[in-house]
Amino acid sequence: MFRILRGAGGERVFRVATISALVLLGVFFVGIIVSMLAYTEWDTFISALFSKEILFAIRLSVTTATASAIISILIAIPVAYAISRSSFPGKDIVDSLLDLPIVVSPVALGAALLVFFNTPLGSAIDDNVIKFVFAMPGIVLAQVTVISALAIRLLKSTFDSIDPRYEQVARTLGCSKPEAFFRVTLPLSRDGLIASTILTWARALGEFGATVMLAGATAMKTETLPTAIFLSLATADVEKAIAVIFVLIIIAVVALLAIRKIIGRRYQI
């Protein structure tokens, strides 16, 4: 097989194969978007987009996703740094446990949270501290549960890419370990931190499974953008569902372009 791929002919075959795969996948996604555009009547689309329900879903989604992203990043910074720089017994087990929200279904995570709030401790928290079940704080908790692992993994990669010798030099110049972290490591991780925040925010905006299990799918109360899609399709209001889908697509494209610009800026320096 490798003999066939040698030479100019092999290079052409390889190039055609890789570009064909790229074109095929691109056409597939473009076809999905075009099919939605063809299905939609623009007057109905505009009225659905600016309906009271969709505007509420946009505000709620942006608010909860922003809160979730901030909380997740604040948790992820020390956790990712500890995993990146420290060695301790059971590190591989802890590292694997932190990845569970990435591989476990969000529906399962939401069901687990719901079960927790039916225990004596969870009920006491829900009744006397903060109302999570079928309430807006439950949306934030569900989103944090899902996206925190992503934030940790992204920031760990960022900290892994920073040479520890920078901190060692700072320590020799009189900085304590916290000072070396805040004055050297954290500024060097700025681009990775910004990119991680944007990506976790966008992921929180599109979270559905854990949210609907814990906070429910109540219109004009716990109706995030993904929940609005679910409720619209449940009532056969396809135009409204398509309007919300396009909102999520636009937000996702803007977020990904911002991340690529940040990554490109890092490699240009």
FINUZA-218615 format. One line per field, with one value per residue: chain; x, y, z of N, C-alpha, C in turn; residue number from 1. Coordinates in nm, 3 decimals, padded with zeros to 5 digits, always signed. Each point is the difference from the previous one (the first is absolute). Layout:
BEGIN
mol	[A/...] $
n.u	[X/...] $
n.v	[Y/...] $
n.w	[Z/...] $
ca.u	[X/...] $
ca.v	[Y/...] $
ca.w	[Z/...] $
c.u	[X/...] $
c.v	[Y/...] $
c.w	[Z/...] $
seq	[NUM/...] $
! end
This chain:
BEGIN
mol	[A/A/A/A/A/A/A/A/A/A/A/A/A/A/A/A/A/A/A/A/A/A/A/A/A/A/A/A/A/A/A/A/A/A/A/A/A/A/A/A/A/A/A/A/A/A/A/A/A/A/A/A/A/A/A/A/A/A/A/A/A/A/A/A/A/A/A/A/A/A/A/A/A/A/A/A/A/A/A/A/A/A/A/A/A/A/A/A/A/A/A/A/A/A/A/A/A/A/A/A/A/A/A/A/A/A/A/A/A/A/A/A/A/A/A/A/A/A/A/A/A/A/A/A/A/A/A/A/A/A/A/A/A/A/A/A/A/A/A/A/A/A/A/A/A/A/A/A/A/A/A/A/A/A/A/A/A/A/A/A/A/A/A/A/A/A/A/A/A/A/A/A/A/A/A/A/A/A/A/A/A/A/A/A/A/A/A/A/A/A/A/A/A/A/A/A/A/A/A/A/A/A/A/A/A/A/A/A/A/A/A/A/A/A/A/A/A/A/A/A/A/A/A/A/A/A/A/A/A/A/A/A/A/A/A/A/A/A/A/A/A/A/A/A/A/A/A/A/A/A/A/A/A/A/A/A/A/A/A/A/A/A/A/A/A/A/A/A/A] $
n.u	[+00.083/+00.104/+00.030/-00.133/+00.011/+00.106/+00.083/+00.007/-00.018/+00.080/+00.080/-00.022/+00.013/+00.107/+00.044/-00.031/+00.051/+00.101/+00.020/-00.016/+00.069/+00.087/-00.002/+00.006/+00.084/+00.072/-00.016/+00.030/+00.090/+00.055/-00.013/+00.041/+00.094/+00.035/-00.011/+00.059/+00.091/+00.006/+00.001/+00.080/-00.114/+00.059/-00.120/-00.026/+00.114/-00.019/-00.127/+00.044/+00.097/-00.093/-00.043/-00.095/-00.042/+00.032/-00.045/-00.100/-00.009/+00.013/-00.080/-00.085/+00.014/+00.000/-00.100/-00.066/+00.020/-00.022/-00.102/-00.044/+00.028/-00.045/-00.104/-00.020/+00.026/-00.072/-00.081/-00.002/+00.022/-00.043/-00.112/-00.009/+00.028/-00.082/-00.085/+00.021/+00.005/-00.102/+00.070/-00.097/-00.011/-00.030/+00.105/+00.036/-00.032/+00.057/+00.104/-00.014/-00.016/+00.096/+00.035/-00.059/-00.013/+00.121/+00.014/-00.047/-00.113/-00.023/-00.080/+00.103/+00.078/-00.093/-00.017/+00.135/+00.001/-00.097/+00.068/+00.111/-00.076/-00.009/+00.131/+00.014/+00.129/-00.027/-00.095/+00.089/+00.094/-00.081/-00.033/+00.125/+00.074/+00.004/-00.100/+00.035/-00.080/-00.011/+00.124/+00.019/+00.021/-00.104/-00.037/+00.037/-00.059/-00.103/+00.003/+00.018/-00.091/-00.060/+00.014/-00.008/-00.034/-00.078/-00.040/-00.008/-00.055/-00.072/-00.025/-00.022/-00.057/-00.064/-00.022/-00.035/-00.052/-00.016/+00.120/+00.010/+00.099/-00.106/-00.076/+00.086/+00.008/-00.133/+00.005/+00.096/-00.092/-00.048/-00.062/-00.109/-00.042/-00.084/+00.104/+00.075/-00.102/-00.029/+00.131/+00.016/-00.045/-00.074/+00.090/+00.088/-00.095/+00.018/+00.068/+00.063/+00.015/+00.027/+00.080/+00.049/+00.003/+00.044/+00.084/+00.034/+00.007/+00.058/+00.079/+00.011/+00.016/+00.069/+00.022/-00.041/+00.072/+00.109/-00.013/-00.045/+00.098/+00.082/+00.003/-00.019/-00.116/-00.001/-00.095/+00.086/+00.061/+00.011/-00.050/+00.106/+00.099/+00.082/-00.043/+00.021/+00.110/+00.026/-00.035/+00.074/+00.092/-00.010/-00.008/+00.093/+00.063/+00.011/-00.074/-00.065/-00.007/-00.027/-00.084/-00.032/-00.014/-00.052/-00.070/-00.018/-00.032/-00.067/-00.051/-00.021/-00.042/-00.066/-00.042/-00.022/-00.054/-00.059/-00.028/-00.035/-00.061/-00.044/-00.031/-00.053/-00.052/-00.028/-00.030/-00.060/-00.015] $
n.v	[-00.121/-00.001/-00.112/-00.027/+00.041/-00.068/+00.104/+00.066/-00.120/-00.052/+00.104/-00.016/-00.131/+00.018/+00.093/-00.075/-00.103/+00.075/+00.060/-00.120/-00.050/+00.099/-00.013/-00.131/+00.019/+00.088/-00.078/-00.097/+00.077/+00.039/-00.128/-00.025/+00.096/-00.040/-00.122/+00.049/+00.060/-00.110/-00.059/+00.104/+00.053/+00.100/+00.026/-00.129/-00.011/+00.118/-00.028/-00.120/+00.054/+00.092/-00.124/+00.023/-00.118/+00.027/+00.124/-00.056/-00.096/+00.099/+00.082/-00.100/-00.039/+00.126/+00.026/-00.115/+00.011/+00.131/-00.019/-00.095/+00.077/+00.107/-00.067/-00.054/+00.120/+00.060/-00.102/+00.016/+00.128/-00.003/-00.059/+00.070/+00.105/-00.045/-00.034/+00.119/+00.057/-00.063/-00.074/-00.087/-00.083/-00.083/+00.065/-00.117/-00.051/+00.100/-00.008/-00.131/+00.014/+00.091/-00.106/-00.050/+00.129/-00.025/-00.116/+00.042/-00.061/+00.121/-00.083/-00.086/+00.102/+00.043/-00.126/-00.007/+00.121/-00.043/-00.113/+00.074/+00.080/-00.132/+00.015/-00.042/-00.018/-00.060/-00.066/-00.016/-00.025/-00.081/-00.042/-00.003/-00.038/-00.079/+00.049/-00.128/-00.088/-00.006/+00.050/+00.132/+00.001/-00.081/+00.099/+00.092/-00.067/-00.024/+00.125/+00.041/-00.088/+00.046/+00.132/-00.029/-00.121/+00.059/+00.086/-00.102/-00.075/+00.103/+00.034/-00.129/-00.006/+00.109/-00.048/-00.112/+00.094/+00.038/+00.034/-00.101/+00.007/+00.051/-00.092/-00.092/+00.067/+00.011/-00.129/-00.017/+00.076/-00.092/-00.048/+00.006/-00.122/+00.054/+00.075/-00.111/-00.057/+00.098/+00.008/-00.133/-00.104/+00.070/+00.100/-00.100/-00.033/+00.129/-00.027/-00.097/+00.090/+00.096/-00.080/-00.044/+00.126/+00.038/-00.104/+00.015/+00.131/-00.024/-00.085/+00.089/+00.086/-00.103/+00.005/-00.126/-00.111/+00.046/+00.105/-00.072/-00.081/+00.101/+00.086/-00.106/-00.005/+00.100/+00.025/+00.096/-00.113/-00.122/+00.085/-00.079/+00.038/-00.095/+00.043/+00.121/-00.055/-00.060/+00.110/+00.068/-00.094/+00.005/+00.128/-00.064/+00.088/-00.051/+00.102/-00.009/-00.131/+00.022/+00.093/-00.084/-00.096/+00.093/+00.034/-00.129/-00.019/+00.114/-00.027/-00.126/+00.048/+00.097/-00.091/-00.086/+00.100/+00.037/-00.128/-00.017/+00.116/-00.043/-00.122/+00.060/+00.088/-00.109/-00.065/+00.119/-00.011] $
n.w	[+00.000/+00.086/-00.072/+00.003/+00.128/-00.037/-00.013/-00.118/-00.057/+00.092/-00.022/-00.132/+00.012/+00.078/-00.083/-00.106/+00.066/+00.045/-00.119/-00.055/+00.102/-00.016/-00.133/+00.016/+00.102/-00.072/-00.107/+00.085/+00.066/-00.115/-00.035/+00.123/-00.005/-00.122/+00.049/+00.108/-00.076/-00.072/+00.118/+00.031/+00.042/-00.066/-00.041/-00.013/-00.068/-00.058/-00.023/-00.034/-00.074/-00.026/+00.012/+00.087/-00.041/-00.127/+00.010/+00.068/-00.094/-00.087/+00.067/+00.021/-00.125/-00.044/+00.083/-00.019/-00.132/+00.014/+00.084/-00.080/-00.105/+00.067/+00.050/-00.120/-00.053/+00.094/-00.025/-00.132/+00.028/+00.128/-00.044/-00.112/+00.077/+00.094/-00.096/-00.053/+00.119/+00.057/+00.086/+00.002/+00.105/-00.097/-00.051/-00.053/+00.119/+00.070/-00.081/+00.014/+00.131/-00.013/-00.074/+00.108/+00.035/-00.050/+00.065/+00.118/-00.034/-00.053/-00.067/-00.005/-00.035/-00.083/-00.040/-00.003/-00.058/-00.080/-00.013/-00.016/-00.071/-00.016/+00.028/+00.127/-00.033/-00.115/+00.065/+00.099/-00.092/-00.066/+00.120/+00.051/-00.103/-00.104/-00.068/-00.019/+00.056/-00.134/+00.008/-00.017/+00.134/-00.022/-00.083/+00.088/+00.099/-00.080/-00.040/+00.124/+00.035/-00.108/+00.016/+00.130/-00.041/-00.090/+00.093/+00.083/-00.094/-00.039/+00.127/+00.020/-00.120/+00.040/+00.123/-00.066/-00.079/+00.127/-00.035/+00.087/-00.089/-00.065/+00.057/-00.037/-00.114/-00.004/+00.035/-00.092/-00.061/+00.083/-00.107/+00.072/+00.031/+00.091/+00.039/-00.008/+00.061/+00.087/+00.020/-00.005/+00.067/+00.086/+00.000/+00.013/+00.088/-00.020/-00.112/+00.063/+00.096/-00.088/-00.072/+00.115/+00.039/-00.119/-00.005/+00.128/-00.027/-00.117/+00.066/+00.097/-00.098/-00.047/+00.131/-00.011/-00.015/+00.061/-00.081/-00.101/+00.040/+00.026/-00.102/-00.077/-00.067/+00.087/-00.088/-00.038/+00.037/-00.051/-00.088/-00.008/-00.079/+00.050/+00.118/-00.051/-00.049/+00.116/+00.066/-00.088/-00.003/+00.134/-00.034/-00.072/+00.078/-00.122/-00.043/+00.115/-00.016/-00.128/+00.043/+00.098/-00.088/-00.080/+00.106/+00.030/-00.128/-00.004/+00.120/-00.042/-00.118/+00.063/+00.088/-00.097/-00.070/+00.114/+00.023/-00.126/+00.017/+00.119/-00.047/-00.107/+00.089/+00.072/-00.116/-00.013/+00.132] $
ca.u	[-00.083/+00.087/+00.070/-00.091/-00.010/+00.126/+00.012/-00.093/-00.135/-00.050/-00.031/-00.126/-00.110/-00.019/-00.056/-00.140/-00.078/-00.020/-00.085/-00.134/-00.063/-00.032/-00.111/-00.120/-00.051/-00.048/-00.125/-00.101/-00.047/-00.062/-00.129/-00.094/-00.037/-00.080/-00.132/-00.078/-00.034/-00.102/-00.125/-00.052/-00.056/+00.073/-00.092/-00.025/+00.128/+00.028/-00.096/+00.036/+00.127/-00.021/-00.112/+00.029/+00.055/+00.138/+00.081/+00.021/+00.096/+00.133/+00.048/+00.028/+00.116/+00.121/+00.024/+00.044/+00.126/+00.106/+00.025/+00.059/+00.137/+00.084/+00.017/+00.081/+00.139/+00.056/+00.030/+00.093/+00.136/+00.083/-00.002/+00.085/+00.140/+00.043/+00.023/+00.111/+00.129/+00.021/-00.004/-00.052/-00.056/-00.135/-00.021/-00.065/-00.141/-00.065/-00.004/-00.104/-00.130/-00.033/-00.040/-00.128/-00.105/+00.022/-00.037/-00.130/-00.110/-00.054/-00.126/+00.035/+00.048/-00.117/-00.076/+00.075/-00.024/-00.138/-00.001/+00.065/-00.091/-00.106/+00.054/-00.021/+00.090/-00.040/-00.129/+00.025/+00.059/-00.099/-00.110/+00.040/+00.116/-00.028/-00.091/+00.061/-00.088/-00.100/+00.024/+00.113/+00.129/+00.022/+00.059/+00.142/+00.067/+00.009/+00.100/+00.132/+00.034/+00.036/+00.110/+00.119/+00.103/+00.057/+00.085/+00.119/+00.085/+00.059/+00.099/+00.114/+00.085/+00.066/+00.106/+00.102/+00.081/+00.084/+00.119/+00.009/+00.121/-00.035/-00.033/+00.122/+00.079/-00.068/+00.025/+00.138/+00.003/-00.064/-00.145/-00.056/-00.069/-00.119/+00.040/+00.048/-00.118/-00.079/+00.080/+00.067/-00.075/-00.134/+00.009/+00.041/-00.112/-00.111/-00.073/-00.066/-00.109/-00.108/-00.060/-00.074/-00.121/-00.094/-00.049/-00.089/-00.122/-00.079/-00.050/-00.107/-00.116/-00.067/-00.026/-00.143/-00.037/+00.004/-00.087/-00.142/-00.024/+00.001/-00.079/-00.125/-00.019/-00.118/+00.004/+00.008/+00.054/+00.131/+00.009/+00.120/-00.012/-00.025/-00.132/-00.096/-00.007/-00.076/-00.140/-00.057/-00.023/-00.107/-00.129/+00.003/+00.032/+00.132/+00.062/+00.061/+00.116/+00.107/+00.050/+00.089/+00.119/+00.088/+00.061/+00.110/+00.105/+00.070/+00.081/+00.109/+00.096/+00.072/+00.090/+00.110/+00.087/+00.076/+00.104/+00.102/+00.077/+00.088/+00.104/+00.087/+00.080/+00.103/+00.107/+00.065/+00.091] $
ca.v	[+00.121/+00.118/+00.015/+00.066/+00.141/+00.069/+00.068/+00.108/-00.055/-00.025/+00.130/+00.050/-00.081/+00.038/+00.135/-00.009/-00.069/+00.088/+00.113/-00.054/-00.016/+00.135/+00.052/-00.078/+00.043/+00.138/-00.003/-00.056/+00.104/+00.106/-00.051/+00.009/+00.141/+00.040/-00.062/+00.080/+00.127/-00.027/-00.036/+00.111/+00.122/+00.103/+00.077/-00.082/-00.013/+00.125/+00.013/-00.099/+00.040/+00.112/-00.028/+00.020/-00.123/-00.019/+00.103/-00.045/-00.111/+00.057/+00.067/-00.100/-00.079/+00.082/+00.023/-00.122/-00.045/+00.088/-00.037/-00.134/+00.008/+00.064/-00.095/-00.113/+00.043/+00.022/-00.133/-00.072/+00.053/-00.071/-00.145/-00.031/+00.027/-00.107/-00.122/+00.023/+00.021/-00.080/-00.146/-00.052/-00.134/-00.004/+00.112/-00.049/-00.027/+00.130/+00.059/-00.071/+00.037/+00.135/-00.009/-00.069/+00.079/+00.007/-00.127/-00.045/+00.075/+00.109/-00.043/-00.079/+00.094/+00.070/-00.095/-00.019/+00.120/-00.005/-00.100/+00.060/+00.094/-00.076/-00.053/+00.095/+00.115/+00.079/+00.064/+00.111/+00.109/+00.051/+00.063/+00.102/+00.080/+00.048/-00.086/-00.043/-00.085/+00.074/+00.142/+00.051/-00.048/-00.136/+00.010/+00.032/-00.118/-00.102/+00.043/-00.009/-00.142/-00.050/+00.071/+00.017/-00.094/+00.059/+00.112/-00.056/-00.063/+00.105/+00.075/-00.088/+00.004/+00.131/-00.001/-00.096/+00.061/+00.103/-00.061/+00.024/+00.075/+00.141/+00.013/-00.023/+00.123/+00.096/-00.036/+00.039/+00.146/+00.041/-00.018/-00.120/-00.080/+00.072/+00.116/-00.049/-00.040/+00.115/+00.096/-00.060/-00.105/+00.043/+00.086/-00.077/-00.083/+00.091/-00.038/-00.126/+00.027/+00.066/-00.099/-00.097/+00.066/+00.012/-00.132/-00.052/+00.080/-00.046/-00.135/+00.016/+00.056/-00.107/-00.115/-00.032/-00.122/+00.015/+00.112/-00.038/-00.097/+00.063/+00.124/-00.017/+00.070/+00.083/+00.121/+00.131/-00.014/-00.064/-00.023/+00.044/-00.015/-00.140/-00.037/+00.062/-00.088/-00.119/+00.035/+00.037/-00.122/-00.075/+00.060/+00.004/+00.135/-00.022/+00.129/+00.053/-00.085/+00.036/+00.132/-00.019/-00.072/+00.097/+00.081/-00.079/-00.015/+00.128/+00.016/-00.097/+00.043/+00.116/-00.048/-00.076/+00.095/+00.073/-00.091/-00.016/+00.124/+00.002/-00.100/+00.051/+00.108/-00.059/-00.056/+00.106/+00.074] $
ca.w	[+00.000/+00.009/-00.128/-00.093/+00.035/-00.026/-00.128/-00.030/-00.011/+00.135/+00.062/-00.058/+00.055/+00.140/+00.003/-00.044/+00.104/+00.116/-00.040/-00.023/+00.130/+00.047/-00.080/+00.031/+00.130/-00.016/-00.075/+00.089/+00.092/-00.079/-00.043/+00.112/+00.015/-00.117/+00.012/+00.096/-00.066/-00.102/+00.066/+00.079/-00.058/+00.071/+00.084/+00.118/+00.071/+00.071/+00.110/+00.103/+00.060/+00.092/+00.088/+00.142/+00.055/-00.046/+00.063/+00.139/-00.003/-00.028/+00.122/+00.103/-00.042/+00.012/+00.142/+00.067/-00.059/+00.050/+00.139/+00.001/-00.051/+00.102/+00.110/-00.047/-00.018/+00.134/+00.055/-00.086/+00.007/+00.099/-00.021/-00.116/+00.038/+00.091/-00.078/-00.092/+00.066/+00.121/-00.004/+00.126/-00.017/-00.056/-00.094/-00.121/+00.032/+00.012/-00.134/-00.074/+00.055/-00.047/-00.141/-00.012/-00.067/-00.144/-00.065/+00.047/-00.060/+00.083/+00.060/+00.119/+00.101/+00.053/+00.083/+00.125/+00.081/+00.049/+00.108/+00.117/+00.065/+00.066/+00.125/+00.111/-00.012/-00.116/+00.027/+00.094/-00.078/-00.094/+00.073/+00.097/-00.043/-00.136/-00.073/-00.125/-00.080/-00.077/+00.023/-00.078/+00.051/-00.047/-00.134/+00.018/+00.057/-00.104/-00.097/+00.062/+00.009/-00.133/-00.067/+00.084/-00.046/-00.121/+00.041/+00.064/-00.102/-00.084/+00.077/+00.027/-00.121/+00.000/+00.101/-00.044/-00.105/+00.059/+00.060/+00.145/+00.035/+00.023/+00.143/+00.078/-00.007/+00.086/+00.140/+00.033/+00.011/+00.125/+00.001/+00.060/-00.101/-00.048/-00.079/-00.129/-00.078/-00.042/-00.076/-00.115/-00.068/-00.042/-00.118/-00.117/-00.043/-00.031/-00.120/+00.027/+00.095/-00.074/-00.091/+00.082/+00.048/-00.112/-00.040/+00.105/-00.005/-00.114/+00.033/+00.099/-00.071/-00.073/+00.086/+00.009/+00.070/+00.146/+00.037/-00.003/+00.106/+00.132/+00.005/-00.071/-00.127/+00.020/-00.084/+00.066/+00.136/-00.014/-00.144/-00.069/-00.145/-00.037/+00.048/-00.091/-00.118/+00.041/+00.018/-00.130/-00.077/+00.066/-00.042/-00.147/-00.047/-00.059/-00.033/+00.121/+00.029/-00.094/+00.040/+00.114/-00.050/-00.067/+00.105/+00.058/-00.101/-00.011/+00.121/-00.005/-00.102/+00.054/+00.106/-00.060/-00.070/+00.102/+00.051/-00.103/-00.007/+00.118/-00.022/-00.107/+00.055/+00.086/-00.080/-00.076/+00.089] $
c.u	[+00.086/+00.080/-00.086/-00.004/+00.129/-00.003/-00.108/-00.144/-00.063/-00.038/-00.131/-00.119/-00.030/-00.066/-00.148/-00.086/-00.029/-00.092/-00.143/-00.075/-00.042/-00.120/-00.129/-00.061/-00.055/-00.133/-00.113/-00.057/-00.068/-00.138/-00.105/-00.050/-00.089/-00.140/-00.088/-00.041/-00.112/-00.136/-00.070/-00.060/+00.049/-00.090/-00.028/+00.126/+00.029/-00.096/+00.029/+00.126/-00.019/-00.124/+00.044/+00.069/+00.146/+00.092/+00.027/+00.106/+00.141/+00.057/+00.037/+00.125/+00.130/+00.035/+00.057/+00.133/+00.117/+00.036/+00.069/+00.145/+00.094/+00.029/+00.093/+00.146/+00.067/+00.034/+00.112/+00.143/+00.083/+00.004/+00.094/+00.147/+00.053/+00.029/+00.120/+00.135/+00.030/-00.003/-00.045/-00.059/-00.145/-00.029/-00.073/-00.149/-00.077/-00.016/-00.110/-00.139/-00.044/-00.045/-00.138/-00.109/+00.017/-00.053/-00.137/-00.109/-00.047/-00.133/+00.027/+00.051/-00.117/-00.084/+00.070/-00.018/-00.140/-00.014/+00.064/-00.095/-00.125/+00.052/-00.024/+00.088/-00.042/-00.131/+00.016/+00.059/-00.105/-00.112/+00.042/+00.112/-00.030/-00.091/+00.061/-00.098/-00.112/+00.010/+00.125/+00.136/+00.031/+00.059/+00.151/+00.076/+00.018/+00.107/+00.141/+00.045/+00.048/+00.128/+00.127/+00.113/+00.067/+00.094/+00.130/+00.094/+00.068/+00.109/+00.120/+00.094/+00.075/+00.115/+00.112/+00.093/+00.094/+00.117/+00.006/+00.123/-00.026/-00.034/+00.124/+00.090/-00.062/+00.024/+00.142/+00.015/-00.078/-00.151/-00.038/-00.071/-00.130/+00.036/+00.049/-00.117/-00.073/+00.079/+00.060/-00.092/-00.135/+00.005/+00.041/-00.114/-00.120/-00.081/-00.076/-00.117/-00.119/-00.070/-00.082/-00.131/-00.104/-00.060/-00.094/-00.131/-00.091/-00.057/-00.114/-00.127/-00.079/-00.033/-00.150/-00.030/-00.006/-00.096/-00.146/-00.032/-00.012/-00.094/-00.133/-00.005/-00.128/+00.015/-00.001/+00.046/+00.139/+00.028/+00.126/-00.017/-00.018/-00.137/-00.109/-00.013/-00.085/-00.149/-00.067/-00.029/-00.111/-00.138/-00.009/+00.020/+00.143/+00.071/+00.069/+00.124/+00.117/+00.059/+00.099/+00.127/+00.097/+00.065/+00.119/+00.115/+00.082/+00.091/+00.120/+00.107/+00.082/+00.101/+00.120/+00.095/+00.084/+00.113/+00.112/+00.086/+00.098/+00.115/+00.097/+00.090/+00.114/+00.117/+00.070/+00.102/+00.137] $
c.v	[+00.126/+00.020/+00.074/+00.150/+00.077/+00.067/+00.105/-00.049/-00.025/+00.128/+00.056/-00.077/+00.042/+00.138/-00.001/-00.063/+00.092/+00.117/-00.047/-00.018/+00.136/+00.057/-00.072/+00.044/+00.142/+00.006/-00.052/+00.108/+00.115/-00.045/+00.007/+00.144/+00.045/-00.059/+00.077/+00.133/-00.019/-00.029/+00.121/+00.108/+00.118/+00.085/-00.074/-00.011/+00.125/+00.017/-00.098/+00.043/+00.109/-00.019/+00.014/-00.122/-00.019/+00.105/-00.034/-00.111/+00.051/+00.066/-00.100/-00.080/+00.078/+00.022/-00.123/-00.051/+00.085/-00.034/-00.136/+00.002/+00.062/-00.095/-00.113/+00.038/+00.022/-00.132/-00.066/+00.049/-00.072/-00.151/-00.038/+00.023/-00.111/-00.128/+00.015/+00.001/-00.095/-00.148/-00.050/-00.137/+00.007/+00.111/-00.046/-00.026/+00.131/+00.064/-00.065/+00.037/+00.138/+00.002/-00.063/+00.086/+00.012/-00.124/-00.051/+00.088/+00.112/-00.037/-00.079/+00.092/+00.076/-00.089/-00.023/+00.120/-00.001/-00.101/+00.058/+00.092/-00.067/-00.073/+00.099/+00.124/+00.089/+00.072/+00.118/+00.120/+00.065/+00.076/+00.121/+00.092/+00.065/-00.101/-00.033/-00.073/+00.085/+00.151/+00.042/-00.040/-00.143/-00.003/+00.025/-00.121/-00.109/+00.037/-00.010/-00.146/-00.055/+00.064/+00.011/-00.093/+00.052/+00.114/-00.051/-00.058/+00.105/+00.076/-00.087/-00.002/+00.132/+00.002/-00.097/+00.063/+00.110/-00.066/+00.032/+00.081/+00.148/+00.025/-00.018/+00.124/+00.107/-00.030/+00.039/+00.151/+00.052/-00.014/-00.126/-00.078/+00.067/+00.121/-00.042/-00.040/+00.122/+00.098/-00.057/-00.096/+00.048/+00.099/-00.075/-00.086/+00.083/-00.045/-00.131/+00.017/+00.064/-00.100/-00.102/+00.059/+00.010/-00.135/-00.058/+00.079/-00.047/-00.139/+00.008/+00.050/-00.110/-00.121/-00.024/-00.116/+00.013/+00.108/-00.043/-00.102/+00.067/+00.119/-00.012/+00.081/+00.081/+00.128/+00.125/-00.010/-00.061/-00.031/+00.063/-00.023/-00.146/-00.049/+00.058/-00.082/-00.122/+00.030/+00.036/-00.123/-00.085/+00.051/+00.017/+00.141/-00.002/+00.131/+00.060/-00.081/+00.036/+00.136/-00.013/-00.072/+00.097/+00.094/-00.073/-00.015/+00.129/+00.022/-00.093/+00.042/+00.119/-00.043/-00.073/+00.091/+00.080/-00.086/-00.016/+00.126/+00.009/-00.097/+00.046/+00.110/-00.056/-00.049/+00.106/+00.076/-00.065] $
c.w	[+00.000/-00.128/-00.102/+00.024/-00.022/-00.137/-00.021/-00.010/+00.136/+00.071/-00.052/+00.055/+00.143/+00.010/-00.040/+00.109/+00.118/-00.034/-00.024/+00.131/+00.057/-00.073/+00.035/+00.132/-00.008/-00.072/+00.088/+00.092/-00.074/-00.047/+00.109/+00.015/-00.115/+00.009/+00.098/-00.062/-00.102/+00.063/+00.062/-00.088/+00.083/+00.089/+00.131/+00.085/+00.084/+00.119/+00.111/+00.074/+00.105/+00.088/+00.145/+00.060/-00.038/+00.062/+00.146/+00.004/-00.026/+00.125/+00.108/-00.034/+00.017/+00.147/+00.069/-00.055/+00.048/+00.144/+00.009/-00.047/+00.102/+00.114/-00.041/-00.016/+00.135/+00.068/-00.078/+00.014/+00.106/-00.023/-00.114/+00.034/+00.089/-00.077/-00.091/+00.070/+00.116/-00.031/+00.137/-00.025/-00.051/-00.098/-00.125/+00.023/+00.009/-00.137/-00.085/+00.050/-00.049/-00.145/-00.018/-00.066/-00.151/-00.070/+00.045/-00.060/+00.092/+00.066/+00.127/+00.112/+00.063/+00.089/+00.133/+00.093/+00.060/+00.113/+00.126/+00.075/+00.056/+00.124/+00.112/-00.010/-00.116/+00.021/+00.095/-00.072/-00.089/+00.071/+00.082/-00.047/-00.136/-00.069/-00.135/-00.091/-00.061/+00.026/-00.077/+00.058/-00.043/-00.140/+00.011/+00.054/-00.104/-00.103/+00.056/+00.008/-00.133/-00.053/+00.084/-00.044/-00.126/+00.033/+00.062/-00.105/-00.087/+00.074/+00.037/-00.119/-00.008/+00.098/-00.038/-00.103/+00.052/+00.074/+00.149/+00.041/+00.017/+00.146/+00.086/+00.000/+00.089/+00.147/+00.043/+00.015/+00.120/+00.006/+00.076/-00.110/-00.046/-00.085/-00.138/-00.089/-00.054/-00.087/-00.128/-00.076/-00.052/-00.117/-00.127/-00.055/-00.045/-00.121/+00.019/+00.094/-00.070/-00.092/+00.077/+00.049/-00.111/-00.035/+00.105/+00.004/-00.113/+00.026/+00.101/-00.068/-00.071/+00.084/+00.016/+00.095/+00.150/+00.047/+00.007/+00.108/+00.136/+00.009/-00.073/-00.128/+00.007/-00.081/+00.085/+00.146/-00.004/-00.147/-00.058/-00.150/-00.043/+00.046/-00.088/-00.128/+00.031/+00.012/-00.133/-00.085/+00.063/-00.036/-00.151/-00.055/-00.057/-00.029/+00.122/+00.038/-00.091/+00.035/+00.115/-00.043/-00.066/+00.102/+00.060/-00.099/-00.011/+00.120/-00.004/-00.100/+00.049/+00.106/-00.059/-00.077/+00.098/+00.054/-00.102/-00.015/+00.116/-00.019/-00.107/+00.049/+00.085/-00.084/-00.085/+00.086/-00.002] $
seq	[1/2/3/4/5/6/7/8/9/10/11/12/13/14/15/16/17/18/19/20/21/22/23/24/25/26/27/28/29/30/31/32/33/34/35/36/37/38/39/40/41/42/43/44/45/46/47/48/49/50/51/52/53/54/55/56/57/58/59/60/61/62/63/64/65/66/67/68/69/70/71/72/73/74/75/76/77/78/79/80/81/82/83/84/85/86/87/88/89/90/91/92/93/94/95/96/97/98/99/100/101/102/103/104/105/106/107/108/109/110/111/112/113/114/115/116/117/118/119/120/121/122/123/124/125/126/127/128/129/130/131/132/133/134/135/136/137/138/139/140/141/142/143/144/145/146/147/148/149/150/151/152/153/154/155/156/157/158/159/160/161/162/163/164/165/166/167/168/169/170/171/172/173/174/175/176/177/178/179/180/181/182/183/184/185/186/187/188/189/190/191/192/193/194/195/196/197/198/199/200/201/202/203/204/205/206/207/208/209/210/211/212/213/214/215/216/217/218/219/220/221/222/223/224/225/226/227/228/229/230/231/232/233/234/235/236/237/238/239/240/241/242/243/244/245/246/247/248/249/250/251/252/253/254/255/256/257/258/259/260/261/262/263/264/265/266/267/268/269] $
! end
